[in-house]
Amino acid sequence: MERLRSSPLHANISTALDKHLEVIHVVQSRRKDEIVNASNRQRQGAPRCQDDRDVFALALAIREMSVATRKARTTLWCAFQMTLTK
C-alpha cells in the first residue's frame, strides 16, 4: 500500500502489524510449552489430567491475539482506504 501511495503510511499501522506478529509468536510459544509439558507428564506416567496453568496461559495468549488481530484488520482497512482516496 505504501508503494501504491508513493508515501509511507502512518506509524500506527506498522506498530499494529508488529504487535500482531509479536502476539502470534507468543501463542506459538505457549502452545509449544503446553505440548512439551503434556508429553513430559505422559512420559513420567502421570495421570491424564491437564495442568491448568498451561491452558490458562494459552487462553490468555489467544485472547490477546484476537484483540491484536482485530486491530491489525482495522488498521489495514484504514491503510487501504487512504490508498484509494488518491
Phi, psi and omega per residue, in radians:
M1 nan -0.566 3.087
E2 -1.122 -0.643 3.117
R3 -1.192 -0.667 3.114
L4 -1.139 -0.638 -3.140
R5 -1.435 -0.356 -3.042
S6 1.084 0.469 3.068
S7 -2.734 2.718 -3.132
P8 -1.218 2.642 3.089
L9 -1.471 3.002 -3.126
H10 -1.083 2.574 -3.093
A11 -1.102 -0.506 3.136
N12 -1.111 -0.491 3.126
I13 -1.173 -0.820 3.103
S14 -1.122 -0.668 3.134
T15 -1.097 -0.771 -3.135
A16 -1.126 -0.701 3.129
L17 -1.211 -0.664 3.077
D18 -1.123 -0.734 3.117
K19 -1.098 -0.713 3.128
H20 -1.071 -0.786 3.122
L21 -1.118 -0.703 3.114
E22 -1.082 -0.759 -3.123
V23 -1.184 -0.613 3.075
I24 -1.073 -0.741 3.112
H25 -1.117 -0.637 3.105
V26 -1.125 -0.773 3.126
V27 -1.077 -0.757 3.110
Q28 -1.057 -0.721 3.127
S29 -1.131 -0.777 3.127
R30 -1.102 -0.676 3.134
R31 -1.161 -0.730 3.098
K32 -1.091 -0.731 3.104
D33 -1.050 -0.741 -3.139
E34 -1.098 -0.748 -3.123
I35 -1.153 -0.783 -3.125
V36 -1.107 -0.792 -3.134
N37 -1.145 -0.659 3.116
A38 -1.163 -0.716 -3.138
S39 -1.218 -0.599 3.089
N40 -1.145 -0.740 3.112
R41 -1.117 -0.672 -3.131
Q42 -1.187 -0.686 3.135
R43 -1.137 -0.585 -3.120
Q44 -1.423 -0.069 3.114
G45 1.385 0.341 3.118
A46 -1.246 2.721 3.099
P47 -1.070 2.791 -3.039
R48 -1.411 0.749 3.067
C49 -1.645 2.471 -3.099
Q50 -1.472 2.343 3.073
D51 -1.315 2.101 -3.037
D52 -1.156 -0.483 -3.113
R53 -1.063 -0.738 3.121
D54 -1.117 -0.750 -3.117
V55 -1.168 -0.744 3.128
F56 -1.132 -0.732 3.117
A57 -1.086 -0.730 3.105
L58 -1.161 -0.734 3.133
A59 -1.096 -0.722 3.102
L60 -1.136 -0.700 3.124
A61 -1.137 -0.680 3.116
I62 -1.182 -0.658 3.083
R63 -1.083 -0.774 3.097
E64 -1.111 -0.646 3.111
M65 -1.156 -0.642 3.108
S66 -1.089 -0.779 3.121
V67 -1.121 -0.797 -3.125
A68 -1.138 -0.605 3.109
T69 -1.147 -0.758 3.096
R70 -1.074 -0.728 3.122
K71 -1.145 -0.737 3.141
A72 -1.116 -0.737 3.110
R73 -1.089 -0.725 3.137
T74 -1.142 -0.765 -3.131
T75 -1.178 -0.631 3.085
L76 -1.169 -0.645 3.082
W77 -1.116 -0.751 3.111
C78 -1.089 -0.759 3.114
A79 -1.081 -0.707 3.107
F80 -1.103 -0.764 3.118
Q81 -1.106 -0.682 3.112
M82 -1.178 -0.535 3.124
T83 -1.242 -0.649 -3.096
L84 -1.286 -0.427 -3.000
T85 -1.241 -0.127 -3.140
K86 -1.211 nan nan
